Amino acid sequence: MSYIKQSLNEIYFEYHILKPKDRSIFLDPLGFIKYLFSSERILKNKNSAKLTSEIRSFDDLDYKRIYKNTDNNISAISSQWKNNLSPEQTEEIYKLFNNNKREKGSRSQNIIHFENWKNNTILMSYFENCMNEIKDNTEDVAKFKLQNAYFINDEFGYETYAHKFHHDDVGLRMKAWFIIDAYGDIGLEYKDLPYSDLEGRRYGLAYDTYAIKNKDLNDENTLKLPAKKGIAYLLNTDIFHRGYMKPNSKRLAFVIEFINFDKMKKIDGLSDACHFNEDVSKVEFE
């Protein structure tokens, strides 16, 4: 067999994650057996083998270039600095969300993508300011290309997969987070990992993506970066992380994604989390 072999407990976990939310496992006893032999699962395993190989062929070099010493643990947070935006920019961002409200009952992340604000001169000016701050504070994305840019509004009561421990399933990718506003106990939780964990990882499989093998991820040995207005940081999304939130909390942020462009072209279509936005990749500032 050319596709990756999985144990039954891994396959069962994948089925549990992928099954429709309104269907009880106990009311569908044949569902797991059907999934076990489904073309969907076999195709996913074939894609996983190819995706893993492509990611490793680029990441092995990029990790050594960015982190220099891969004998140490790899940190999720690469850089951190202060972000500044004008009252006019803040007002325009809030106006953007007021005009693009989340659908009632929606469980998806409240994200407003580039195509919805690319013609807004005030927001594009903020985008340019953020790019300049990145250049001034880190060289970690100097050889990467823009992949995506969006505004995101997280609030308690709207939990998604992003609030479970996971990696982004695309290998080394940097996300610059700019916290525009935040209330309550909300932010990023993560754990630094030895590079050997990354070298042996499989991509494209829910069992690996959602950190089930890392049962030691808990409050005692993870790190937290609370969301505070005005902070900015660069996040390596190949490290296990999650958004955490407590009651009555909310976070408004701007996110810019960077990736090895040659790798992205190879894995686009293999990974659901590639997020390639062609319009963003063409943006250039003076």
C-alpha positions as CSV (number, residue, x, y, z in Angstrom):
1,M,0.0,0.0,0.0
2,S,1.4,3.4,-1.0
3,Y,-0.7,5.4,1.5
4,I,0.1,5.8,5.2
5,K,-1.1,3.0,7.5
6,Q,-3.1,4.1,10.6
7,S,-4.1,2.3,13.7
8,L,-7.8,1.8,14.5
9,N,-7.8,4.3,17.3
10,E,-6.4,7.0,14.9
11,I,-9.0,6.2,12.3
12,Y,-11.8,6.2,14.9
13,F,-10.6,9.7,16.1
14,E,-10.7,11.0,12.5
15,Y,-14.2,9.7,12.0
16,H,-15.3,11.3,15.3
17,I,-13.9,14.6,14.2
18,L,-15.3,14.5,10.6
19,K,-18.7,13.1,11.3
20,P,-21.7,15.5,11.1
21,K,-22.2,17.2,14.5
22,D,-25.9,16.3,14.7
23,R,-25.3,12.6,14.3
24,S,-24.6,10.5,17.4
25,I,-22.1,7.7,17.0
26,F,-24.3,5.4,19.0
27,L,-27.3,6.0,16.6
28,D,-25.1,5.2,13.6
29,P,-23.2,2.0,14.5
30,L,-22.3,1.3,10.9
31,G,-20.9,4.7,10.3
32,F,-17.4,4.0,11.5
33,I,-17.2,0.7,9.5
34,K,-18.3,2.6,6.4
35,Y,-15.7,5.2,7.0
36,L,-13.0,2.6,7.6
37,F,-13.4,1.4,4.0
38,S,-14.4,4.7,2.4
39,S,-12.6,6.1,-0.6
40,E,-12.5,9.4,1.3
41,R,-10.3,8.0,4.0
42,I,-8.0,6.2,1.5
43,L,-7.6,9.3,-0.6
44,K,-6.8,11.4,2.6
45,N,-4.0,8.9,3.4
46,K,-2.6,9.1,-0.1
47,N,-2.6,12.9,0.0
48,S,-1.0,12.8,3.5
49,A,2.0,10.9,2.2
50,K,2.5,13.4,-0.6
51,L,1.8,16.5,1.5
52,T,4.2,15.3,4.2
53,S,7.0,14.7,1.7
54,E,6.5,18.1,0.0
55,I,6.5,20.0,3.3
56,R,9.6,18.3,4.6
57,S,11.5,19.0,1.4
58,F,11.2,22.8,2.1
59,D,10.9,23.0,5.9
60,D,14.2,21.2,6.7
61,L,16.1,24.1,5.1
62,D,13.8,26.9,6.3
63,Y,13.9,25.8,9.9
64,K,17.7,25.7,9.9
65,R,17.8,29.2,8.3
66,I,15.4,30.8,10.7
67,Y,16.1,29.1,14.0
68,K,19.8,28.5,13.5
69,N,20.1,25.9,16.2
70,T,17.5,23.2,15.7
71,D,19.0,21.2,18.6
72,N,16.9,23.4,20.9
73,N,13.1,23.5,21.3
74,I,11.4,25.5,18.6
75,S,9.4,28.4,20.0
76,A,5.9,29.2,18.7
77,I,6.6,32.9,19.2
78,S,9.4,34.1,17.0
79,S,9.2,37.9,17.7
80,Q,7.1,40.3,19.7
81,W,6.7,44.1,19.5
82,K,4.3,47.0,20.0
83,N,1.8,47.9,17.3
84,N,0.5,51.4,16.7
85,L,-2.7,52.5,14.9
86,S,-4.5,55.7,14.6
87,P,-8.0,56.5,16.0
88,E,-9.1,56.8,12.4
89,Q,-7.9,53.3,11.5
90,T,-9.4,51.9,14.7
91,E,-12.8,53.5,13.8
92,E,-12.6,52.1,10.3
93,I,-11.9,48.6,11.5
94,Y,-14.9,48.6,13.8
95,K,-17.0,50.0,11.0
96,L,-15.9,47.1,8.9
97,F,-17.2,44.5,11.4
98,N,-20.5,46.5,11.9
99,N,-21.1,46.2,8.2
100,N,-20.2,42.5,8.1
101,K,-21.9,41.0,11.1
102,R,-21.5,37.3,11.9
103,E,-24.6,35.2,11.0
104,K,-26.7,34.3,14.0
105,G,-25.9,30.8,15.2
106,S,-22.7,30.6,13.1
107,R,-19.9,28.5,14.6
108,S,-17.2,29.7,12.1
109,Q,-14.5,32.2,12.9
110,N,-15.6,35.8,12.3
111,I,-13.0,36.7,9.6
112,I,-13.2,39.5,7.1
113,H,-10.9,38.7,4.1
114,F,-8.8,41.0,2.0
115,E,-11.2,41.2,-0.9
116,N,-13.8,42.9,1.4
117,W,-11.5,45.9,2.3
118,K,-8.8,46.1,-0.3
119,N,-10.3,49.2,-1.8
120,N,-10.4,51.0,1.6
121,T,-7.5,53.4,1.6
122,I,-7.5,53.8,5.4
123,L,-7.3,50.0,6.0
124,M,-4.7,49.5,3.3
125,S,-2.7,52.2,5.0
126,Y,-2.9,50.2,8.2
127,F,-1.8,47.1,6.3
128,E,1.2,49.0,5.0
129,N,2.1,50.2,8.5
130,C,2.0,46.6,9.8
131,M,4.2,45.4,7.0
132,N,6.7,48.1,7.9
133,E,6.6,47.1,11.5
134,I,7.4,43.5,10.6
135,K,10.4,44.6,8.5
136,D,11.6,46.7,11.4
137,N,11.3,44.0,14.1
138,T,12.1,40.6,12.5
139,E,13.9,39.0,9.6
140,D,12.2,35.7,10.0
141,V,9.9,36.2,7.0
142,A,12.3,38.1,4.8
143,K,12.4,35.2,2.3
144,F,8.8,34.3,2.6
145,K,5.9,35.7,0.5
146,L,2.5,37.1,1.6
147,Q,-0.1,34.4,1.6
148,N,-3.1,36.0,3.3
149,A,-4.3,39.0,5.3
150,Y,-7.6,39.4,7.2
151,F,-9.3,40.9,10.2
152,I,-10.6,38.5,12.9
153,N,-13.0,39.0,15.8
154,D,-13.0,36.2,18.4
155,E,-15.5,36.2,21.3
156,F,-16.4,33.7,24.0
157,G,-19.3,31.5,23.0
158,Y,-18.1,31.0,19.4
159,E,-15.6,28.2,19.9
160,T,-14.2,26.6,16.7
161,Y,-11.4,24.1,15.8
162,A,-9.0,27.0,16.3
163,H,-9.6,26.7,20.1
164,K,-8.4,23.1,20.3
165,F,-4.6,22.4,20.4
166,H,-3.5,22.0,16.8
167,H,-0.9,23.0,14.2
168,D,-2.0,24.5,10.9
169,D,-1.1,21.4,8.7
170,V,1.0,23.3,6.3
171,G,4.4,23.1,8.0
172,L,6.4,26.2,8.7
173,R,4.2,29.2,8.2
174,M,4.4,32.5,10.1
175,K,1.4,34.5,11.1
176,A,1.9,38.1,12.3
177,W,-0.8,38.9,14.8
178,F,-1.7,42.6,15.6
179,I,-4.0,43.0,18.6
180,I,-6.3,45.9,17.9
181,D,-8.5,45.5,21.0
182,A,-9.1,42.9,23.7
183,Y,-11.4,42.4,26.7
184,G,-11.2,39.8,29.4
185,D,-9.1,36.7,29.6
186,I,-8.4,35.7,26.0
187,G,-5.2,35.0,24.0
188,L,-2.8,32.4,22.6
189,E,-1.7,29.2,24.4
190,Y,1.1,27.1,23.0
191,K,4.0,24.8,23.8
192,D,7.5,24.9,22.4
193,L,8.6,21.6,20.8
194,P,11.8,19.8,20.0
195,Y,12.6,19.9,16.3
196,S,12.7,16.0,16.3
197,D,8.9,16.1,16.9
198,L,8.4,18.2,13.8
199,E,10.7,16.0,11.7
200,G,8.6,12.9,12.5
201,R,5.2,14.6,11.9
202,R,2.7,13.5,9.4
203,Y,0.6,16.2,7.7
204,G,-3.0,15.9,6.4
205,L,-4.2,13.6,9.2
206,A,-6.5,14.8,11.9
207,Y,-4.9,12.6,14.5
208,D,-1.6,14.4,14.1
209,T,-3.1,17.8,13.5
210,Y,-5.1,18.0,16.7
211,A,-2.2,16.9,19.1
212,I,-3.9,13.8,20.4
213,K,-0.5,12.2,20.8
214,N,0.6,15.1,23.0
215,K,-1.5,14.4,26.1
216,D,0.9,16.5,28.2
217,L,-0.5,19.7,26.8
218,N,-2.2,21.3,29.8
219,D,-2.1,24.4,32.0
220,E,0.9,23.2,33.9
221,N,3.4,23.0,30.9
222,T,2.0,25.3,28.2
223,L,2.7,29.0,27.8
224,K,0.1,31.7,27.4
225,L,0.3,35.1,25.7
226,P,-2.7,37.1,26.8
227,A,-4.2,39.4,24.1
228,K,-3.5,43.0,25.0
229,K,-4.4,46.0,23.0
230,G,-1.3,47.2,21.0
231,I,0.9,44.0,21.1
232,A,2.0,42.3,18.0
233,Y,3.8,39.0,17.5
234,L,5.0,36.5,15.0
235,L,3.5,33.0,15.4
236,N,5.0,29.8,13.9
237,T,1.8,27.8,13.3
238,D,3.7,24.6,12.9
239,I,3.9,24.5,16.7
240,F,0.9,23.2,18.7
241,H,-1.2,26.2,19.7
242,R,-4.8,27.2,20.3
243,G,-6.8,30.3,21.0
244,Y,-8.1,30.3,24.6
245,M,-10.9,32.4,25.9
246,K,-12.8,32.7,29.2
247,P,-16.4,34.0,29.7
248,N,-17.0,37.7,28.7
249,S,-13.8,37.8,26.6
250,K,-13.3,39.2,23.1
251,R,-10.4,39.9,20.8
252,L,-10.1,42.0,17.6
253,A,-7.0,41.5,15.6
254,F,-5.3,41.8,12.2
255,V,-3.5,38.8,10.8
256,I,-0.9,38.6,8.0
257,E,0.3,35.1,6.8
258,F,3.8,34.4,5.3
259,I,5.0,31.2,3.7
260,N,7.7,29.8,1.5
261,F,6.0,30.5,-1.8
262,D,7.5,27.6,-3.7
263,K,6.2,25.3,-1.0
264,M,2.8,26.8,-1.1
265,K,2.5,26.2,-4.8
266,K,3.4,22.5,-4.2
267,I,0.9,22.0,-1.4
268,D,-2.0,24.2,-2.6
269,G,-4.9,21.7,-3.0
270,L,-3.3,19.1,-0.8
271,S,-3.9,20.9,2.5
272,D,-7.3,22.4,3.4
273,A,-5.5,25.0,5.5
274,C,-3.3,26.5,2.8
275,H,-5.4,29.7,2.7
276,F,-3.7,31.0,-0.4
277,N,-5.1,34.4,-1.4
278,E,-3.8,35.4,-4.9
279,D,-4.8,39.0,-4.4
280,V,-2.8,39.3,-1.2
281,S,0.3,37.7,-2.7
282,K,0.4,40.4,-5.4
283,V,0.3,43.3,-2.9
284,E,3.4,45.4,-2.8
285,F,4.2,48.5,-0.7
286,E,6.9,51.0,-1.4
